[in-house]
Amino acid sequence: MVANPETRSELAIPMIHKGQVIGVLDLESPQLNYFTDDHVQALSILVAQLAVSLENARLYEQLARDEPAWSGELQAAQRMQGALLRPVPAVDYGVDIAARILSAREVCGDL
């Protein structure tokens, strides 16, 4: 099956990220032998950057999908950690003490 009957030259460059093909940049021209080694070299650099951008977009999309589940788990962990903390002493020792719990995603630590 011919997709474009006017095509006389084609250049297909795989988009590779971490050893896996995640897409292909396919260029066609109606001119015979149109694509040169310079085209291949320049487009290979572009395609490498596109592969990274596409993978980053996929990861961001996955993170956005998973965010609600993580939020619930972080809140449950915060409640558990709060239950483990000792209560504030009733006796005033003349010292002010404060603590705050932040999720590990925000500060790279829990307390």
ChimeraX attribute file (.defattr): number of C-alpha atoms within 10 A of each C-alpha:
attribute: neighborCount
match mode: 1-to-1
recipient: residues
	/A:1	4
	/A:2	6
	/A:3	6
	/A:4	10
	/A:5	8
	/A:6	11
	/A:7	14
	/A:8	13
	/A:9	14
	/A:10	16
	/A:11	17
	/A:12	13
	/A:13	16
	/A:14	16
	/A:15	21
	/A:16	18
	/A:17	17
	/A:18	9
	/A:19	7
	/A:20	9
	/A:21	11
	/A:22	14
	/A:23	15
	/A:24	14
	/A:25	14
	/A:26	10
	/A:27	12
	/A:28	15
	/A:29	15
	/A:30	13
	/A:31	12
	/A:32	10
	/A:33	11
	/A:34	13
	/A:35	15
	/A:36	9
	/A:37	8
	/A:38	9
	/A:39	11
	/A:40	14
	/A:41	10
	/A:42	10
	/A:43	16
	/A:44	17
	/A:45	10
	/A:46	13
	/A:47	18
	/A:48	15
	/A:49	15
	/A:50	17
	/A:51	20
	/A:52	16
	/A:53	13
	/A:54	15
	/A:55	16
	/A:56	12
	/A:57	12
	/A:58	12
	/A:59	12
	/A:60	12
	/A:61	12
	/A:62	11
	/A:63	12
	/A:64	10
	/A:65	11
	/A:66	11
	/A:67	12
	/A:68	11
	/A:69	9
	/A:70	12
	/A:71	12
	/A:72	11
	/A:73	12
	/A:74	16
	/A:75	13
	/A:76	12
	/A:77	14
	/A:78	17
	/A:79	12
	/A:80	11
	/A:81	13
	/A:82	14
	/A:83	10
	/A:84	9
	/A:85	9
	/A:86	7
	/A:87	8
	/A:88	9
	/A:89	7
	/A:90	6
	/A:91	6
	/A:92	8
	/A:93	7
	/A:94	6
	/A:95	6
	/A:96	6
	/A:97	6
	/A:98	6
	/A:99	7
	/A:100	7
	/A:101	13
	/A:102	15
	/A:103	15
	/A:104	11
	/A:105	9
	/A:106	8
	/A:107	10
	/A:108	9
	/A:109	10
	/A:110	14
	/A:111	13
